[in-house]
Amino acid sequence: MAPKQSTCPTTITLRVIGGKWKLVILWYLWHDAKRFSELKRSISGITQRMLTQQLRELERDGVVSRKVYAQVPPRVEYAMTEFGRTLEPILRLMCKWGEEHARRVNSRTRAVSSSTKPTALAA
């Protein structure tokens, strides 16, 4: 028996862009096409295998295109498709949310560290 497919729009969206690396990859492809090696160098911690897998999934879902140039050595570029660009409002909101979250965490961290500093004892 095949697993039941969710019809929840959020679940469907997360199937396409969810995971540890896909949003990071899309962030790097946002403005222009990148070669595989450029992406690999830019994304700290991603393995070649994982980058390949994530790019294949994004390509399969129509979010990213892969262009192979007939030259030696072979050159492959990845870019966001027109359909992938429809994710831009979501990506912008997520970036904005992330920036705000980082500010909140940093301000809380500063507040906690300043409140835990030892005070001078009165003589």
N, C-alpha and C positions, 0 to 999 in steps of 0.2 A: 504494500500500500504506500503510495507517494505521500510525503509529508504535506500537510495542509499549508497553503500559501496564505500569508496574511494580506488582508485588504486594507489594513491601517496605513494611511498615507505616510505617517512618520516612520513606521517600520520599513516601508518600501524605500523611502528616502535614505534611511540609515543603511539599508542593504547596498545602496549605490555608493554613498560617501562615508560610511562608517568605518571604523577601524583606526588603528594608530597612525597610519601613514597617508591615507588618501587625501585628507584635507591639507596636509603639509605639501604633498605633491601638487595639488591644485593651486595652492598659494604660490608656489614657484612658477607654475605655468600661467598664472593669471594675466601677466602683461605680454609675454612673448614665448615663442617656442623654445624648447631646450633640448639639447642632446642628452642621451642617456648618461654619459659621463659627467655632464654638468649637474644633472640632478643628483647623481650619486655623491659628488663632491659637496654639494650644497646641503644635503640632508644628513646631518650628523647621526650616526648610529644605525642607519638602515643598511641592510645587507644587499648585495647585488641580487640575490634570489628573491628577497622580499620586494625590492623595487620592481623587478621584472613582473612578479605576480600581481602587484597592485596596479601597475600600468596596464597589464593585460585585462584585468577586471574593469578598469575605467574605460578602456577601449571597447570592450565587449558591451558595456552599458551605454556607449555612445557619448561619453563625456569628454574623452580624450581621443585625438587622432594620432596615428603613427605614420610618418612619412619616411620611406627608405630611398636614399639617393644612390644611384648606380655609379659608384666610384670606388676606388681602392685607396685606403681601407674603406669599408662600407660606413656610411653615415646614416644615422637614424635620428629623426627629431620627433618630439612629442609636443602637441599643442592642444589647447582646449578647443572643442568643437563649438559650433554655433549653439547646439543644444547644451553643451557644458557651460556656456556663458550665461545660460538662464539661471545658473546657481549663484551668480554674482551677488544678488541681494542677500542671500543666505550667508555667503562667505563674508561679505562686508559686515553684516550684523554680528556674526561670530567673532570677527576681528575686534569690533567695537566692544563687544561684551568681554572678550579676553583682556583688552587693555584696561577696561574699568575694573574688572576683577583683580588684575595685578595691582592696580592702584589701591584698591581696598585692602588687599592682603598686605601690601607694603606699609600702608598707614597704620593698620592694626599691629603689625610687627614692631613698627617704631613706637607706637603707644605702649605696647607691652614692655619693650625693652627700657623705655624711659621710666616706666612705673616700677620696674624691678631693680633699678640702680640703687645701690646703697646710699643712704643719706648720712651726712655728717652728724655725729652725736653731739648733743649740746654739752658743753663743759660744765 
